[in-house]
Each structure stands twice: as structure tokens, then as C-alpha cells.
Amino acid sequence: MIKFIFLSLFIVSCSYSPFSKTTLNPKSRKIVEQDLKDLPFGKIPVQINKYVLKWIYYYQGRGRKHMRRYLARSSRYQFLMQSLLKEDSVPIDLIYVPLIESGFTSHAYSHASAVGYWQFIRGTATSYGLRVDGYVDDRKDPVLSTKAAIKYFKTLHNMFGDWYLVLAAYNSGENRIKRYIKKYKVKEYWTFVRRKILPRETRNYVPKFLAALLIAKNPKMYGFHNIKYQKPFSSDYITVKKSISLKLLSKEMKISFSKLKKLNPRYLTDWVPVKKGSKIAVRVPTSLKSLAFKSLPKSYSNKPFLTFSYYFYYRVKKGDNLSYIAKKFRSRVSSLRRLNRLKRKNFLRIGQKLKIRRRTRVEHLGSNLIKRNKTTNKRAVSSIKKLRKRKKISTKRILRKRLAKLKKHRKIYKIKRGDTISHIAKKFRISIKKLKRKNRLSSNYKIFSGGYLIIPK
């Protein structure tokens, strides 16, 4: 029977586009419903209709390679996230929300600036206890983001009492769903879909989720064979009470920095800041927990980052959109909108000038300068805090002095009008390749006056 289901679904899917008009095969639908009667779907009802079948056909056809990749990744976090869902008595089938939202990757970033496995926007994330700043983004942590998602789902279920409406609100926002219920006197999700009341993305959201759920529970039944599932996420954590450098920690533990960074996607830089009187968790391989504890004293780092910001203008070209431009210049769509006073409905014009903010960061600024500073003896400490206490001067003044000293020692160069990469490289007698690598510039990146470049030794 299972083979027949797959064949019947696959035959239809070969010539099917999810955005074309759906023609149901009644026989195929009846067989699918019969086979699904006894499957454990938790508390979320699984309704098979033309909208759900449309997405099943899509994943079997055009979306097959994406679904295979998402299924392979799902095994890495499935047990971890399901145990958290079960612990809080919410349907474990919600595990398939990250499958359609992010494909189970922490690096997922949407056009609406949603980030992480569960695709939280900044406002929702912070309101549910997640930390989002220049150093830490808890939306990228599989445990913390899942706990926040559970709280959010509980809040939505208390509002609507229906899991389909909960999922619609998760995608579109609870206020919009409340407004539509009040305006149209409708409380049933499929009625919203049939009458095309909801936005297209939200009309497709629940059918897409149900299709992904069905396929993920029985991949072979739907023609997904020989999937190379990833190993389950396994790690332990150590509690850190002082700021540390992940690079130093990985060096002391004798593991690659990339491996340690992969376990800690929530930390955006290699420096993990810890406020006085607080503590933070750093994930490490389970087998190396004791070694990590021993390595902590040599990994402490109070060296700050000094960030310089400057602005430049970019002229819009054919095919450009805000998402592409934001990604190109390592910015955010929301930042571009705010800087250029653009509304959501504003379209870009070819030739239009966009104001863009660029940041240059100098890492571990303090210690190098203190060593070079003749007025500070050899026993002088590199910590800004200790230096401030000793000399009774402000942190800003220390950083200003260090910046002046840094410029004097040719560590930072302010780009002038008419400068080029080759001209600057020649001026400081270094290779273009070395200069670009130090500043993380792509091969076709153009420099702009007013910006800063770090000059390597």
C-alpha cells in the first residue's frame, strides 16, 4: 500500500507546480488518509486537503534537494528539541517548525531580519528572554531559542486555542490574526485560506508545515531514500564568570577554533564578554569538559574591541534588492530602511543612492599599545579597568590615547579621497593580498573615503 501511495503522489508531482491550480486525485487522497489514521501526530491535527498535497508534491519535485538537506540536518537537533518540547507538555510535532523556517541551521536569516532555528525577529526574541546584541545572539542557540519558542507557542495557544491559528500567528503575528478574527467573524484557519483573507505566505504556512511533518515522519514513503543523517548534537557546558577568548580556549584545549565555534553559534565574535557579577555558559565537547575547566585561567581576556563607523553611498543597479545589498555590505535590511527612511512598500530605483553604514573593528587593542607606551613600565597591566583605577582616568580617554598611538604606529589608516587598495599597499610596503586578508575584504570590494583600514605589520 505504501509503495502505491508514493507512486501515485510522485506521478502527480512530476508535472506539478505548487503555485498552479490543484487537481486532486480522489483515490490517492483516500489511500493517504487511510494510511495516516494510526500515525502518532501528537496534539496537532493533520488534515489532508489540496493545500497540503500541493506542498507534498512540491517537496517531491522542485523542492526535493532542499528537503533532503533539511532532513539530514534535522537529526542533529531533533532529540534535543523534542525533549524540551515534551518537558513543557507542548506537541512534539512542533519540532518541524524549524524544518520549514530555517532548515535546522543557526545561520538562517530572513528578509524580515528573523534569525536562527526558530526565526525570531529581535523584538519577539528579547520579549521572551533572549539576549541579542553585538556579541551574543541567543536566537542561534538550539536550547535557549527552543525554550523561548515554547513560551511563545504557549502564549499563542492561550490566545487562540487552535494549533492551526497558533502556527498562522507564529508566521504572521498574533495581532494580525486577532484583527482578522474580529473583522471577518471567522475562527477557522481553512476558512481564512479558502476566502484568501490571510497573506499568501500565511495561507501556505500551515499546509507547508503539515507536508513537511508527513514527509519527515515517513521519508521513505514519500520517496526520500538514503538520507545521510547527521550525528545528534552532543555537548556539555562550563560556567564562565570572566570574559574569555574562544580562540585562546580552543588553543589551550588543542581543538580547532571552528569546532568550538560550531558548538557556540550564539557568540558572534571570538571574545565572550561577561558582565561583573554575572556568568555565562560556554559549550564544549563532553569528553573535554575537565580539560576546558583547566584551560579557563589561560583563556581569560578583558581586551575590548574598538569599533569605528563611517557612512558611504551605494548606487542601486539593475537586479538589486535590499536583502542583496544588506548581505553584500554585511548590514541588515532594517538598518538600510532606517538610514534611508524607506517604508516596506518602497521600491528601489536603478540609480538611486542608498546610505550605508560600515564598521571597522580593531581587536584586542589595549595590550599591544601598553607594551609600546614608554610612559608605562614593563609591569603595567593590559586591562583597561586596572589602568583606569591606577591612573584615575576615564575609559574613553584611555581608548582615545590608544587610538592616537595606534595611528602613530600605522595600525589604522583613514582612507582619503582618491585612495585605492594598491596605492595604500604600496605606501605601507605590504602586499595587496595581505591588506585585504587583514581587513576581510572581498576581491571586488571598493574602498570609500572616510573609512578605516587596519595595516598589518
Secondary structure by P-SEA (a helix, b strand, c coil): caaaaaaaaaaaacccccccbbbbaaaaaaaaaaaacccccccbbbbbcaaaaaaaaaaaccaaaaaaaaaaaccccaaaaaaaaaaacccccccccccccccccccccccccccccccccaaaaaaacccccccccccccaaaaaaaaaaaaaaaaaacccaaaaaaaaaccaaaaaaaaaacccccaaaaaaaccccccccaaaaaaaaaaaaaacccccccccccccccccbbbbbbcccccaaaaaaaacccaaaaaaacccccccbbbbcccbbbbbbccccaaaaaaaacccccccbbbbbbbbbbbbbbcccccaaaaaaaacccaaaaaaaacccccccccccbbbbbbbbbbbccccaaaaaacccccccccccaaaaaaaccccaaaaaaaaaaaaaaaccbbbbcccccaaaaaaaacccaaaaaaaacccccccccccbbbbbcc
